[in-house]
Amino acid sequence: MHRTHTCGELRAEHIGQTVTLSGWVQTRRDFGGMTFIDLRDRYGITQLGFNEEQDKELNTRARSLGREFVVKVHGEVIERSNKNDKIPTGNIEIKVTAFKVLNASLTPPFTIENDTDGGEEIRLKYRYLDLRRNPIQEKLVLRSKLNKAVRDYLNDADFIDVETPYLIKSTPEGARDFVVPSRMNEGQYYALPQSPQTFKQLLMVSGLDKYYQIVKCFRDEDFRADRQPEFTQIDCEMSFVERDDVLDTFEGMIRSVFKSVKDLELGDIPKLTYDEAMRRFGSDKPDMRFGMELVDLDDVAKGNGFGVFDNAGSVVAINVTGGNKYTRKELDAFTDWVKRPQIGALGLIYCRVNEDGSYKSSVDKFFDQEKLAQWAEKSDSKANDLILVLSGETEKVRKQMNELRLHIGDLEGLRPKDKFAACWVVDFPLVEYDEESDKWHAMHHPFTSPIPADRDKMETDPGTVKANAYDMAINGMEVGGGSIRIHDKTLQKRMFDLLGFTPEEAQEQFGFLMNAFEYGAPPHGGIAFGLDRLAAILTGTDSIRDVIAFPKNNMGRDIMIDAPAPLNADQKKELGMP
């Protein structure tokens, strides 16, 4: 008989019914003449009961079942004597009258439970077993809901789902390409797309007006928690739009996703310029769940004979509300933390705001009470607060203070995984200068349009030109980014010139797009969201590996199937490879 119910379905109202369940043996507990087994499937766990007095042979057979055996059981739903309020099926159990082993199992290399004893490498090697665990399955279920919510919103907004090719031409997009040799065109290579950027622009030239695709993208870059060599984008483009049209549409999408997937209403989503975000938070993806904003102390900290401040580009502070509780030992630990190579600060200054209104700082020799009071006023510090100060080159010190702000935020419990805050960051620099190559590089990509007011400065002062670009950040992670594109060939040529492309190089790399622009390209803009990152944020995990069914490890290897792997001699010969 086929299964009549899942292992998470039965309740007290089913008592007395005869049912058939199928699943995996989670645990077996032997109590003399009785045996209890927890049977698991993706829907939950149901306890099975065997009684030697009622059926000695059945009880003996049950004791032979090992962890992860696949079984089908038949029996009656009865009230459970020792109820378990930790699981939905905890009021009932199955009095088993027959069962069949569908498949035996070796002893798994780690426990397949919510809190497993397996390290990440062993779990990735046996990922098909790791995927049986509830926490992983729940994340994949949420990812599936996220996919559906995105598609529902965009389909309702008249977007067209269009697939673009995976075997394309290598183009410079900021990261290294994965390349695929062509057997039929010896010595030539396809590249896997880092994004469908040029194709979605061509779709706008084609008149499709609103495009989207939930699509795999590929980048051969160094790995960390939020990177994989293959990742998934929600890729979108719209014609005849300006920036606010795009922001309004996709702010609506994000709000719809949070409502559909988490039943949460997102609060206000402020719009910050890049310059404002860096000044207030030291980051172009600020965590807006808490305040503790950066404060510029230049006018009250410089000019007092303290060279560390006087010779710095900027003196930047944060106020830690109630932070006077931290001991001197803990403050020394903060100093050690910011001096780590990955942060790179030379030191940390502190100032305690005492309950009696006095101040105690690590630079009392240079700053009297009146001067420290100015620090407190500037940083809006009150009794029992703590002012932390860094100084140095402006851009670097802001980024360093952002890291300290996030660290303190974690210690203070200001960044809970179940709280969400989003923001837009707009008006990024169009280009950044790379001293090593002695060239300007696009901050986003070569098709990003400068804001109209700055176009006259592209040749004379490119470093000050702002891009008509935008990112969305949630909880301090960039989840999406895009821009209004360049749609006329004259402006695109100026951009290629600025980036150091010769006309021949531009034609070779992007001639197909430039040619398309000769046939009436509409104004267009778009955005791409990282589906993996969105899923990670929504599930409260720090690594996108947790929301990908079969991820790679930190070396870019799939250790389950042992890839990448060498080609055999015949394959190499076919491809014209040595």
N, C-alpha and C positions, 0 to 999 in steps of 0.2 A: 504494500500500500504506500502511496506517496505521502509526503508529510502534509499534515492538516494545519499545522500552526508553526510559527517560528519560536525560537527559544526566548524571545523577549515579549511574547504576546499574551501568555496565559495569566489570568487573574482569579480572584476568589469566585467571580460569577461563572467560571468554567468548571467549578468543582462538580464531580459526577460525570463529566464527559469523558469519552474514550478518544484518545488523540494519538497521532503519530508525529514524532519529531525527528529531525536529522541534524547532526552537527559534529563538533569536535569535543573530545574529552578534555576538559580543563584541569580538573583534579579528581582524585578518587580517595575516599576516606573509608577505612575498614574499621568496623566496631563489632568484632566477634561475629554474631549471627546476622549483622546488618551491614550493608554497604551503601554508601552514598556517592553519587557522581554528579559533578557539575558539567552540564552539556552546554556548549557555547556555539552560537553562530553570530553573524554580524549584527543581529537585532538584540542580543542579550544572552542571559544565562538562565537555565532552568535546572533545578535539582531533581535527580532521579533517585528513587529508593528501591532497594532490593532487600528482601527479608528471607532468611534461611528457613524459617518455620513455614513460610508460605510456598517457597519454591527453592529447595536446596541447590539443585543443579543450576538454576538461573543465577543465584547468588554466587556460586563458585565461578561460573563463567564471567560474571561482572568483575570479579577480583583479578581477572587476567587482562583487563583493559588498561592500557598505558596512556600516558599523556599524548594528546593529539591524534589518538585513534579516531577514525571517522566511523560513526555508528548511526543506525536508524533504530528507534525504540518505539514500542507500542504499549500503551497502558492507560490507566485511569487517573484523572486529575483529582487529588485529594488535598485536604487541608494540611498544611505543614505544622508539625508540633512545635518545633523551635524556629519561629518566624525570623526572617532576616529583613529588617527595614532599610537595608542599604541597597537593595536591588528591587526593581518593580515587580518581579515575580516571587518575591520573598514570602508571600502568604500561602503558596501552594507548592506541591511537588508531584511528581509522576510515580505512581505505584506501577512499576514496569511488569508487564506480563509476557513480553517477548522483545528480543532485540537481535540485530544482525550487525556484524562488523563489515562495513563497506570497504574499509582499508585500514591496515595496520600502519604504525608509524615508528620510525626510529626515535630514540630519546632526543628531543630538540636540544640544540647547543646553548639555549638560554630559556628562561621561563617566559612563557607567552602570557603575560599579565600586564596590568596597567603600569605597575612599577617593576620593570624587568631588571634582571641582573646582568644583561648583556651590554657590552660597550658598543659604541657606534660602528666601529669597523666590522665586528662580528655580525651585528644586526644588518649592515649593508650587504655583507656577503650572503646572508640568508634573508634577503629582504622579503621574499614571499612568506616567510614565517613572521617577520616583524610586522608585516601588513595585517596579520590576524589580530594584532593587539588593538583594543578599543581606542586608545588615544590617537593612533595613526588613522584608523578607519574613520573616526569622527572628523578628523581634519580633511580627509579626502571627500567625505560627504559634504562638509561645508564648502569645499572648493567647487564641488558639483553644483551646489545651490548658487554660489557666486557666479559661475558660468551662466546658469539659467537666468539669474536676475539681470545680468548685463545684456544678454541676448533679448530678453523680454523688453527691456527699456529701449534699446536701440532699434529693435524691430518696430516697436510702437511709434518711434520717432521717424520712421520712414528711411532708416539706414538700410543699405543693401550689403549683404554678406558676400564678399567676393574673395576667392582664393587666388593667391599670387604664387609665382614659381619658387621652388627651393633651389634649383640649379640655375645660378645666375652668373654674372660677371663680377670679378673682384673690383671693388671701388673703395676709395679711402673714406672710412666712416669713423675713424678714431681708435678702433681696436683691430687686432689681427684677424684675418679671415681664416675660416676652415676651408680648405680647397679639396676638390674632387677631380682626379685625373680622368680625362675622356679617352676611352678605348678607341672610339671611331675617329677621333681627331688627335692623333698622337702628338705628345709634347704640349698639349693645351689643356687648360683646367677650368672647371666651373668653380665658383665660390658659393658657399652657403650664406644666405642673407643675414646680415646683422640686424636688419629691419627691412620691411617692405617699402622703405621711404620713396624711392623713385617710382615704384609701381603705383603707389597710391596717388602720387601726383599725376602720373599718366592717366589714372582713372578719372581724375578731375578734368583733365584735358578731354577725356572721352565723353564727358557730359553726364557722368553717373551721379554727381551732385552730393550724395552722402554715402560714404563707404565705411564698412567696418570689417574686421577679421580678428578672430581669436587665433593667434598664429605663433608657431615656433620660430624663434630667432636664435642665431648662433654667433658667439664671440669667443675667440681664442685668447682669453685674458687670465690674469692671476685670480686665484679663488679666495673667497672668504664666505662668511655665513650667508650673505645676501646675493651671492653670485653662483651661477652654474654655466657650463659651456653652452648648454641649450636651455632656453627659458621661454616663457610664454608672455606675449603682449596682447593687450586689447588695443588694436591698432585702428585709428579712425581718421577720417578726412572729410572736409565739407567745402563746398564751393560758395562763392558770393557771400563771404562772411568777414566780419572784423573780429578783433580779439574777444570782445565781450560776448559775442554770439557763441564762440567756442566755450568760453568759461561758463556761461549760463547753462549750456547744454550738458556739459560734463560734471558740473557741480550737481545738476539734477540727477545725473546717473549715479554719482557716488551716494547722494542722499537716498536714492531708491534702493541701492545695493544694501546699505546699512539697515534700512527699514525691512527689506525682504529677508535678509540673511540673519540679522541680529535683533530685529524688532526694536531698533534704536533710532531716535531722531538726533541727527548731528546738530550741534549748535551753530552759531555764526561761523562763517568761513571767511576770515578777513583776507584782504588783498594787500600784500606788502611789496614794495619795490625791492629789488635785489640790494640796493644800497641801504635801505631801511632795515632789512632783515640782518645784514651783516653788522650794522651799527647796534641794533637792539639785542641780537642774539648770537652774533659771531658765526652764523650758519645760514646757508641758502636753503636749508630744510629744517627750520626751527621747530622744536617741540613746544607746542602751544598749550600743553596740558597744565603748565604752571608758569608763574611769573619769573622772578629772579632775573630780571633783564640786565643787560650790561649797561654800566654807567661810565661815562667819560669823565675822569677826574683831572684832566690836563690843567684846567684853570685854577684848581685849588691844591694840586699836588706838585706842580713844577715850580721852580724858582726858589726853593728852600735849601739849596746846597746839597741835596741828595742826588748824587750823580745818576743812580739807577733810574730815577724818574726824569731828571733834567735832560739826560741824553737819549731818552726813549722817544720813539715816534708817537706812542700813545700810552697813557696810564688808564687802565680799565679796571672797574670794580664790579662785584655783585654783592647784594645784601642778602644774608641768610637769616630769615626771620627766626628768632629764638636760638640762633646759632652760638650764643655765648655759652651754651651747655658743653660745647666741645672742649676737651682737656688740651693742655699743651702738647701732650703726647699725640693726640689725634690731629692737632694742627700741624705738628711735624710730619705726620703721615701724609697729610694733604700736600705738604711741600715736596716730599719724596715722590708723590704720585704725579705732580705736574712736571717734575724734573726727569721723568722717565723719557727715553729716547723718542717714543711714539708721540709724546706731547711736546717736549723740547723747551719748556720754560726754564729760565735760569734760577728762579726762586719764587717765593710767595710771601707777600706782606699781609698781615692781618691787623685788624683793629676791633677790639671788643667794645661794645656799648654797654656800660654797666648800669645796674638798676638805679643808682643814685645820680645818673646823668654824666658821670665821668667816663673817660676813655682810656683804654690800655692797649697800646699798639706795639708792634715789633720794631717800630722806627721812632720811638719817643725821643730819641736823641736829636732828631731833625724836625719833628712836628710837635708843637705844644697843644694844649687842650683846645685852644681857639681854632687852630688849623684842623685838628681832628674833628671838631664840631662841624666844620665846613664839609668834610668828607661825609659825615652822617647826614647833613642836610641835603647834600647833592644826591645821596643814594637812598634817601627817605628811610633812614635807619632809626629805630626806636630802642628803648631800653631792652636789654638782653639779646639784641641782635648782634650779628657778626659781619664785619666788612672784610672781604677778601679781595686783594689787589694784585694784578699782574702788570708788567710793563714790558715794552719792546717795540719792534717794528709793527706798525698798525695792523696790517692784515694778519700777520702771524699771531699777535697777542690776542686778537679777537677770537681767532679759531681756538687758541689754547684755553681762553676763558669759557668758550662754549663747551669744551670737553669737561672742564671743571664744573660748570653749571649742571651738566647732565649727570656727572658723578655725584654731586651733592643732592641733586634731585632724586637719584636712586636711593641714597642713604636716608633721605627725609620721607621716602614713600610717596613722592609727588608724581611718579610715572607708573601708575597701576595699569596692568594689561587690559583691564576691563573698562578703561576710560579712554575716550577718543576725541582728538581735536585736530582739525584740518586747517590748512591755510593755502592760499595761492601766493607764489612769488613771481613777480613780473619784472620786465625791463632789465634783463640780464645784459652783461657786456656782450657785444656781438663777437668779438675776437679776443684772444689772449696771446701775448708774445712769448715765444719759446726761445730762450737764449741759445740753447744747444744747437737747434736747427737754424737760428737766426731768421725765423719766419713767424708770421701771424698765423694762428690756428683758430678755426671756428669753435666757439664755445659749445655749440650744438651740432650743426652740420652746415655744409656750404649753401643750402637752400633756404636758410633762415633769413627773413627779411629784417633789415634795420628799421627802427621806427622812422616814420617820414621826416620828422624834424631833424634827425641826425644824418641824413643821407649825404649832405654836403660835406661832412667831415670824414667820409670814408677814406679819402686819399690823404687829407691833411692831418687828421688827428684820430686815427682809427681806434686807439685805446679808449677813447671817451664815447664811442658810438654805442648806443643801446640797441639791443635786439628786440624785435616784436615777438618775444618768446615768454613762455610761462611754464612753471612747474607747480604741481600740487604736492604738498607734504602732509602726511598724517603721522602724528606721534613721533616726529623727528626723523621720519624716513621719506625719501622721495618716492612717490608711488606713480607719478605720471608727469609727462612733460611734452611740450610741443611748441609750435610757433605758427605765425602767419608766414606763408612761404613767399619767396620771390617768384613772380609769375611772368615777368617780361625779360626778354633776352638781354636788353641793355644793362639793366641792374644786375642780372646774373653774371654778365661778363665782368662788371666792376668788382663783384664779389670774388670771382675767380682770380682776377688780377691782384686783389688785396691778399689772397691766400697764396700767391706765388705760382699759380698754374700758368704755364705758357698756353697760348691758344691751341697748340697742337695737343698738349696734355689734357686740356679741358675737353676738346673734341673727342679724344681717344677714350677718356673715362666716362664722360656724360653726354656725348654727342647725341645719343638717342633722345635724351630729355630736352636738350637744347633745340633739336630739330622739331620736336613736338611743340615747343613754345612758339614756333613759327606759324602754327595753325590755330591761333586764337585760344590761348590758355586763359581760363577764368581766374580771378582772384580766389585764393583758396588757403585754407589753414587746417591744422589738425593737431592731434595729440595721441600719445600712446601711454597706456597704463601697464605697469608690471603686474600681471595676474598673480604670479607667485608671491610677490611682496604684499599685495592686497590680502591674499589668503593667509599669509603669515601673520599680518597685523590682526585680522579678524579672528584668528585662532589663538592669538597670544603667544606665538612661538618666536624665538629669536633667529631661527634658521629657516630659509626657504626649503632646505632639504626635507623638512618635516611635512611639507605640503605637496611634495612631488612623489609620485608612486615609486619611481625607480631612479633616484638621483645618483650623481657621481660623488666621489669622495673629494678631499681637499687637493688631490693631485690630478683631478679630472678623470679618474678611472672609474669604470663600473666594475667593482670587484666581484659582483655576482656572476656576470657573464665573461669576466676577464677581458675587458675592452678598454683601450685599444689593444690590438694584437698584430703581430707581423703578418704580411701576406706570404703565401707560398710562391715558389719559383714560377709556376705556370701563370699565376695571376699577375705577377710582376712583368712577365714576358708579354702577356696580352696588352698590358698598359704601357709598354715601352719603357719600363723603369729598370734601373740597374739592380 
